Amino acid sequence: MGTVWHFVRLSLPLYGLVAAGFVVASVPGWRREWSTYAVRAVFAIALPTMLFQLMSHQASLPRANPRVLVAYFGSCLIVFFLGRAIARWCFKMDGVAQSVYALGGIFSNIVLTGLPIARVTLGDAAVPVVALLLVFNALTLWMLVSVSVEWSRHGAFNPRGLAKTAFNVLRNPIVLAIVAGTLFGHLGYVLPMPLDYGLGLIGAAAGPTALVVLGLELAEFPLRREWAATATLCAVKLLLQPLIVWALASLLGLSALELRAVVLVSSMAIGVNVYLMAARFETRQGTIASGIVLSNVLAALTTPLLLAALQAAR
């Protein structure tokens, strides 16, 4: 119980920032465009700055293990097909809806919650592992669901559409910052001390700001009365995926830090990007919106419990 309380004590203030953002955005008179400006600032400035500065310090950070990708995305593939089966047999969804629903069971909010929480609970040493997952997350999972949807619709997939998806992901400021910072560090360059210090100040504010912005975003998603599908989706995302990641990571012999990092990332709430996919294909927007809100509330408890279980299993 002491270990559980330790991780609850570390993570609850972070989820408190999410709640604060939610409350602010719910105040009468708050304008949607203000939230939009805040989101853009975090994604275009604060988080890329933090990631570039951290990843440029390659000499002081452990190198990420490629087996992390196998453990994480291998579990995503397994859970995706399980999610499609649940959507089909339990909720009678069509192929497109199955694909979007299953994506909700594997697409973690790595940027807004995964990075800040990993840094606080596991330390800076976990950042390269999380960054490695972040670089491949959107590209891999969006391609997976795109192929699944196209196959459901036409029995084939569109290479041109996949290429466009890859291009949009690779020009993302978050991905560019990770790649640029990694190359900068690997080439042996060192940031001038005043610049490094300044970037560090911006980076220090990035995590808390990202969590507040997540709260602003969540206020835009109304809860709908699709409780069975929503609750099942949250159970898949917050419990089933982390447990499968844990099993695969253990089989692949990942280090204790890598194991904790991949399980923590997999235990994060459903990413807001899943709603964009639901809106794009015009299916299950209500279920996904409710799942995003509910999974963020529940993750405040389930993530500390998983971290405590990992600590006890050492």
C-alpha positions in Angstrom: 0.0 0.0 0.0 2.9 2.3 0.7 4.2 1.9 -2.9 0.8 2.6 -4.3 0.5 5.7 -2.3 3.9 6.8 -3.4 2.9 6.7 -7.1 -0.5 8.2 -6.3 1.2 11.1 -4.5 3.6 11.6 -7.5 0.9 11.5 -10.2 -2.2 13.1 -8.6 -0.8 16.7 -8.8 -0.3 16.1 -12.5 -3.9 15.0 -13.0 -4.8 18.0 -10.8 -3.4 20.2 -13.5 -5.6 18.4 -16.1 -8.6 19.1 -13.8 -7.6 22.7 -13.5 -7.5 23.1 -17.3 -10.9 21.4 -17.5 -12.4 23.8 -14.9 -10.9 26.9 -16.7 -12.4 25.8 -20.1 -15.8 25.2 -18.4 -16.0 28.7 -17.0 -18.8 30.7 -18.8 -17.3 33.1 -21.2 -14.2 31.0 -22.0 -13.7 31.0 -25.8 -12.8 27.9 -27.7 -10.2 29.8 -29.7 -8.2 30.5 -26.5 -7.9 26.8 -26.0 -6.8 26.4 -29.6 -4.0 29.0 -29.2 -2.8 27.3 -26.0 -2.7 23.9 -27.7 -0.7 25.3 -30.7 1.8 27.0 -28.4 2.4 23.8 -26.4 2.8 21.6 -29.5 4.8 24.1 -31.6 7.0 25.6 -28.9 7.1 24.2 -25.3 7.1 20.5 -25.9 9.5 20.6 -29.0 11.9 22.7 -26.9 11.8 20.3 -24.0 12.4 17.3 -26.2 15.2 18.9 -28.3 17.0 20.0 -25.2 16.7 16.6 -23.4 17.6 14.5 -26.5 20.6 16.7 -27.3 22.1 15.5 -24.0 22.8 12.1 -25.4 26.0 11.6 -23.3 24.1 11.7 -20.1 21.1 9.6 -21.2 20.9 5.9 -21.8 20.3 4.7 -25.3 16.9 3.5 -26.2 16.7 -0.3 -26.9 15.0 -1.2 -30.2 13.3 -4.1 -28.5 11.2 -1.5 -26.8 9.4 -1.0 -30.2 8.8 -4.7 -30.5 7.3 -5.0 -27.0 5.1 -1.9 -27.4 3.9 -2.1 -31.0 3.6 -5.9 -30.8 1.2 -5.5 -28.0 -0.6 -2.8 -30.0 -1.2 -5.2 -32.8 -2.5 -7.9 -30.5 -4.9 -5.6 -28.7 -6.0 -3.9 -31.9 -7.3 -7.2 -33.3 -8.8 -8.1 -29.9 -10.5 -4.7 -29.9 -11.9 -5.3 -33.4 -13.3 -8.6 -32.2 -14.9 -7.0 -29.1 -16.5 -4.3 -31.3 -17.8 -6.8 -33.7 -19.2 -9.5 -31.4 -20.2 -7.5 -28.4 -21.4 -4.2 -30.0 -22.2 -5.3 -33.6 -20.1 -2.5 -35.2 -19.2 -2.5 -38.9 -15.7 -2.8 -40.1 -14.9 1.0 -40.1 -16.3 1.5 -36.6 -14.4 -1.6 -35.4 -11.2 -0.1 -36.7 -11.7 3.3 -34.9 -12.9 1.6 -31.7 -9.9 -0.7 -31.7 -7.6 2.3 -32.2 -9.0 3.8 -29.0 -7.8 0.7 -27.2 -4.1 1.2 -28.2 -3.5 4.9 -28.9 -2.0 6.5 -25.7 -1.8 10.2 -25.1 2.0 10.1 -25.0 2.7 13.8 -25.7 0.4 15.4 -23.1 0.4 12.9 -20.3 3.0 10.2 -21.1 6.0 12.4 -21.2 5.3 14.6 -18.1 4.3 11.6 -16.0 7.2 9.5 -17.1 9.6 12.3 -16.3 8.2 12.8 -12.8 7.7 9.2 -11.8 10.7 7.5 -13.6 13.1 10.4 -14.1 14.9 11.8 -17.1 16.5 8.4 -17.9 13.1 7.2 -19.1 12.7 10.1 -21.6 14.7 8.4 -24.5 12.4 5.3 -24.2 9.3 7.4 -24.3 10.6 9.5 -27.1 11.4 6.4 -29.2 7.8 5.3 -28.8 6.5 8.8 -29.5 8.3 9.0 -32.8 6.8 5.8 -34.1 3.5 5.9 -32.4 1.4 8.1 -34.6 3.0 6.9 -37.8 2.6 3.2 -37.0 -0.9 3.3 -35.4 -2.5 5.7 -37.9 -1.2 3.6 -40.7 -2.6 0.5 -39.0 -6.1 1.9 -38.7 -6.0 3.4 -42.2 -5.2 0.0 -43.7 -7.9 -1.6 -41.5 -10.5 1.0 -42.6 -9.6 0.8 -46.3 -9.6 -3.0 -46.2 -13.0 -2.9 -44.5 -14.4 -0.6 -47.1 -12.8 -1.9 -50.3 -10.8 -5.1 -49.5 -7.6 -3.2 -50.3 -5.6 -0.1 -49.1 -4.5 3.1 -50.8 -0.7 3.5 -50.8 -1.1 7.2 -51.7 -3.1 7.8 -48.6 -0.5 6.0 -46.4 2.3 8.1 -47.9 0.4 11.3 -47.1 -0.2 10.1 -43.5 3.6 9.3 -43.2 4.5 12.8 -44.5 2.1 14.6 -42.1 3.5 12.6 -39.1 7.2 13.2 -40.0 6.8 17.0 -40.3 5.2 17.1 -36.9 7.2 19.6 -34.6 7.3 17.0 -31.8 8.8 14.3 -34.1 11.2 16.8 -35.7 12.4 18.0 -32.3 13.2 14.4 -31.1 15.0 13.6 -34.4 17.0 16.9 -34.4 17.9 16.7 -30.8 19.1 13.0 -31.1 21.2 13.8 -34.2 22.7 16.9 -32.4 23.7 14.8 -29.5 25.0 11.9 -31.5 27.2 14.2 -33.6 28.9 15.4 -30.4 27.7 18.9 -30.4 27.0 20.8 -27.2 24.6 23.7 -26.7 26.1 26.9 -25.4 25.4 27.1 -21.7 23.2 30.2 -21.8 21.1 28.7 -24.6 20.9 25.3 -22.9 19.8 27.0 -19.7 17.1 29.0 -21.5 15.8 26.0 -23.3 15.8 24.1 -20.0 13.5 26.8 -18.5 11.1 26.5 -21.3 11.2 22.7 -21.1 10.5 22.8 -17.3 7.2 24.5 -18.0 6.3 22.3 -20.9 5.1 19.3 -18.9 2.7 21.2 -16.5 1.5 23.4 -19.4 0.8 20.3 -21.5 -1.4 18.8 -18.8 -3.4 22.0 -18.4 -3.9 22.1 -22.1 -5.1 18.5 -22.0 -7.8 19.7 -19.5 -8.8 22.5 -21.9 -9.2 19.9 -24.7 -11.2 17.5 -22.5 -13.8 20.2 -21.8 -14.7 20.0 -25.5 -15.7 16.4 -25.3 -19.2 15.8 -23.9 -20.0 12.5 -22.1 -22.5 10.4 -24.0 -24.8 7.6 -22.9 -22.9 4.8 -24.5 -21.7 3.4 -21.2 -21.2 -0.3 -22.1 -19.0 0.4 -25.2 -17.2 3.3 -23.4 -16.4 1.3 -20.2 -15.2 -1.7 -22.2 -13.0 0.5 -24.3 -11.5 2.1 -21.1 -10.9 -1.4 -19.7 -9.1 -2.5 -22.9 -6.9 0.7 -22.9 -6.1 1.0 -19.3 -5.8 -2.6 -18.2 -5.6 -5.1 -21.1 -3.0 -3.2 -23.2 -0.6 -2.5 -20.2 -0.8 -6.2 -19.1 0.0 -7.5 -22.6 2.9 -4.9 -22.9 4.2 -6.1 -19.6 4.1 -9.7 -20.7 5.9 -9.0 -24.0 8.5 -6.7 -22.5 9.3 -9.4 -19.9 9.7 -12.1 -22.5 12.0 -9.8 -24.5 14.2 -9.2 -21.5 13.8 -5.4 -21.3 15.6 -3.7 -18.4 13.5 -2.6 -15.3 13.5 1.0 -16.5 12.4 0.1 -20.0 9.8 -2.2 -18.7 8.3 0.5 -16.5 8.5 3.1 -19.2 6.6 1.0 -21.8 4.0 -0.1 -19.3 3.5 3.4 -18.1 3.0 4.7 -21.7 0.6 1.9 -22.5 -1.4 2.8 -19.3 -2.0 6.4 -20.4 -5.5 7.5 -21.4 -6.9 7.4 -24.9 -5.2 10.0 -27.1 -7.2 13.0 -28.4 -6.1 12.1 -31.9 -8.4 9.1 -31.9 -11.3 11.5 -31.9 -9.9 13.1 -35.1 -9.8 9.7 -36.7 -13.5 9.0 -35.6 -14.5 12.4 -37.0 -12.6 11.7 -40.3 -14.4 8.5 -40.9 -17.7 9.8 -39.3 -18.2 6.9 -36.9 -18.3 6.4 -33.1 -17.5 10.0 -32.2 -19.7 9.8 -29.1 -18.1 6.6 -27.9 -14.5 7.9 -28.5 -15.3 11.3 -26.9 -16.7 9.7 -23.8 -13.8 7.2 -23.7 -11.2 10.0 -23.8 -12.8 11.8 -20.8 -13.5 8.7 -18.8 -10.1 7.1 -19.4 -8.3 10.3 -18.2 -10.3 10.2 -15.0 -9.7 6.5 -14.4 -6.0 6.6 -15.4 -5.3 8.8 -12.3 -5.9 5.5 -10.3 -4.9 2.7 -12.7 -1.5 4.1 -13.7 -0.2 4.4 -10.1 -1.5 0.9 -9.4 0.4 -0.5 -12.4 3.5 1.3 -11.4 3.2 0.0 -7.8 2.7 -3.6 -9.2 5.8 -3.2 -11.4 7.8 -2.0 -8.3 6.6 -5.0 -6.3 7.4 -7.4 -9.1 11.1 -6.5 -9.2 
